[in-house]
Amino acid sequence: MAERRTTEITKRIKKRPKRSSVLSQMEALLSVDLYLTDFEKIAPRVQRLNQSGRRRLLSLCERAFSELGLRKDEPTRLAAVKGIVALVPDSTDAIRHWINTKSGKDIYEVHFSLFCFLDEVPDLPHAEKFATEIPSLIEQYLLKLNSIY
């Protein structure tokens, strides 16, 4: 019976996807599981980063969006989205860039993931200017979409 239980546990462990090195680096920088932790707990940690840490996190987030294998990996993509949104106002140019990027496989997963967290921006310190821009950013995005009908 114990042997069967051990075999079942081993199978479950093998099924778990390996964490990307980018995700591991982001989590090491913030000492938190970015994929499973709520944004409200992540944002203060990001805000406490020094300028070098903020630049490093932004670089990792952008890498997660630019590499197809990372972009397709949901835990890495969502961790990067939480990180890049929590970095506002430092990340506003990067967010605009990624929302306006229309080429590349699975880029729309990045867009959708960003849209899921942009409603957090008004609660961030020093983010008022970007918060007022978000509705028009989304409107422009929607107006530029190609219809399937």
SVG drawing of the C-alpha trace seen along z (x, -y; Angstrom):
<svg xmlns="http://www.w3.org/2000/svg" viewBox="-19 -62 40 64">
<polyline fill="none" stroke="black" stroke-width="0.4" points="0.0,0.0 2.8,-2.4 4.6,-1.6 1.5,-2.4 1.1,-5.7 4.8,-6.6 4.3,-5.8 1.3,-8.1 3.1,-11.0 6.1,-10.5 3.8,-10.6 2.2,-13.9 5.6,-15.4 6.7,-14.5 3.6,-16.0 4.3,-19.4 5.8,-21.7 9.3,-22.9 9.5,-26.6 11.2,-28.8 14.4,-30.4 12.8,-33.9 10.0,-33.1 12.5,-31.8 14.6,-35.0 11.5,-37.2 10.4,-35.3 13.9,-35.4 13.9,-39.2 10.6,-39.6 10.7,-36.5 7.2,-35.5 5.4,-33.0 4.3,-35.5 1.9,-33.2 -0.1,-32.2 0.1,-35.4 -2.5,-38.1 -1.5,-41.3 -2.3,-43.3 0.5,-41.4 2.9,-41.7 2.6,-45.4 4.1,-46.6 7.1,-44.3 7.7,-45.7 7.3,-49.3 10.0,-48.6 12.6,-47.5 15.5,-49.9 16.0,-51.3 18.3,-48.5 15.8,-45.9 13.0,-47.7 15.1,-47.7 15.9,-44.0 12.3,-43.1 11.2,-45.1 13.8,-43.4 12.7,-40.0 9.0,-40.8 9.8,-42.0 11.9,-38.8 8.9,-36.7 6.8,-38.5 9.3,-38.4 10.3,-34.7 7.6,-32.5 8.2,-29.6 8.0,-31.9 4.9,-33.8 3.1,-30.5 3.9,-29.4 1.0,-30.7 2.7,-30.9 5.6,-32.9 3.3,-35.1 1.0,-36.0 3.9,-36.6 5.4,-38.9 2.1,-40.8 1.8,-41.2 5.3,-42.5 5.1,-44.9 1.8,-46.3 3.1,-46.7 6.1,-48.6 3.9,-51.5 4.8,-54.3 8.3,-53.0 6.7,-50.4 4.2,-52.6 6.2,-52.7 6.7,-48.9 3.0,-48.3 2.0,-50.5 4.6,-48.7 3.3,-45.3 -0.4,-46.2 0.4,-47.7 2.5,-44.7 0.4,-42.8 2.8,-40.2 4.1,-37.0 2.6,-33.8 0.5,-34.0 0.9,-37.8 -2.8,-38.1 -2.4,-36.0 0.0,-38.8 -2.7,-41.4 -5.4,-39.6 -3.3,-39.0 -2.3,-42.6 -6.0,-43.7 -6.8,-41.4 -4.5,-43.4 -4.7,-47.0 -7.6,-47.7 -5.1,-47.6 -3.2,-50.7 -5.4,-53.4 -4.5,-51.9 -0.7,-52.2 1.3,-55.2 2.3,-57.8 0.2,-56.0 -2.6,-58.6 -1.5,-59.8 -1.3,-56.3 -4.5,-55.3 -6.4,-58.0 -4.8,-56.9 -5.9,-53.2 -9.5,-53.6 -8.3,-55.2 -5.5,-52.7 -8.0,-49.9 -10.4,-51.7 -7.6,-52.1 -6.7,-48.5 -10.3,-47.4 -10.7,-49.7 -7.7,-48.3 -8.7,-44.6 -9.6,-42.8 -13.1,-41.3 -13.6,-37.7 -17.0,-38.4"/>
</svg>
